[in-house]
Amino acid sequence: MRRSVKLFIGALVVLPAGYAAYYFRNDIKDIKLPFALPFMQPVEAEQAATPAARPPVAVKVAAAKAEDVPIYLTGIGTIQAYNTVNVQSRVDGEIVQILFQEGQDVKQGDILAVIDPRPFQAQLDQQVAVRQKDQALLDGAQIDMERYDALIQKAAAISRQVVDQQHALVEQYKAQVRNDDAQIEYARTQLGFTSIRAPLSGRLGIRQVDQGNYVRAVSPTTIVTVTQLQPISVIFTLAAVAVGQTRLSLGQTDAPVVALTADSTTELDKGTITLVDNQVDQASGTIKLKATFPNKALKLWPGNFANGRITVDTRKNAITAPAIAVRHGPRGDFVWVAKADDTAAFRPVTVGQIFDGRALIDKGLARGERVVTDGYYRLENGSRITIEGQTPTAKAQPTTQPRSEPRVD
């Protein structure tokens, strides 16, 4: 019984003292006690340990440059043949010959098909015969007119009325001969239309009419289509606001343009913007630009699509940096700048455009400043860095980490 009482009294003394020591542990941490309670040991060990310094981050850097930068507009364009002609018959008749192969290249004036020429040749011969008859009548009337003129000058028995009538008859025959000449020319032209020729140089498409078919001029049927591929046209559609901010104006113009593949990685051809359309599409707020390309390699095909990069200006002494250094955050674009004390600094920038792996920096960087191009994923504002390929300075050397005192269990 006495032992139980002693234990109970000891507990009443020790427990309040322990609670007080734990509650005021921060106030008595600097007091040197001749003993250490078990519940105080973790606190002393925690205060004795200091966090280890983070090692510097290895990065790669590149300096911002000042250079002349071309300013571009980009957009998608539809490729069109420079000229497209549906070859049709201009006279009625049966096609007796087809003289072309589908898909072949032709030159202007090449004969593509022949319509039966015999009816037209007969009409020409008939008009020639009529002219010969009228020419003979004219010749006889002129002889009589010359005879009458000679008689009236000799006061012969001939009236002036007869002479005037003969002069009028001669003029009538002359007019008839001129009409015959026109009829002959018309008949010769119609005969020429029986040979259907290529109206321009280009490439033929699929044949639409076979040999032996009868064609009419009043209801024309396309025999074949000729497309001019060299040069070739591309119609680009761009935002009217963007075009209005450049030196381009409505109507004829002259601006270099490059045609690219759909992924904008392969160059197809180089050409010139020759026309800016004279009106804006109100529904989409876009405007059309027409470009002409030589298309010597025949990489541009009518009906296909191509991306266009139009040079509209050149920025002199513009600040550029590697495009890979530009990062994108919730508040906009930024770069990590390598400072002289081998620390990294966060820097917001304004990017004008990116081309050929270089970013045009409108605002935020100065010439010669170094930007981080690799290793930026582990950076924080003020992080120490080491630049690969460069001997680290004394400030960049990692400091010796302080040792933590051994923990007393």
Buried (B, 14 or more C-beta within 10 A) or exposed (E): EEEEEEEEEEEEEEEEEBEEBEEEBEEEEEEEEEEEEEEBEEEBBEEEEEEEEEEBBEBBBBEBBEEEBBBBBBBBBBBBBBBBBBBBBBBBBEBBEBEBEEEEEBEEEBEBBBBBBEBBBEBBEEBBEBBEEBBEBBEEBBEBBEEBEEEBEEEEEBEEEEBEEBBEBBEBBBEBBEBBBEBBEEBBEBBEBBBBBBBBBBBBBEBBBEEEEEBEBEEEBBBBBBBBBBBBBBBBBBBBEBBEEBEBEBEEBEBBBBBBEEEEEEEBBEBBBBBBBEEBEEEEEBBBBBBBBEBEEEBBBBEBEBBBBBBBBEBEEBBBBBBBBBBEEEEEBBBBBBEEEBBBBBBEBEBBBEBEEBBBBBEBBEEEBBBBBBBBEEBEEEBBBBBEEEEBEEEBEEEEEEEEEEEEE
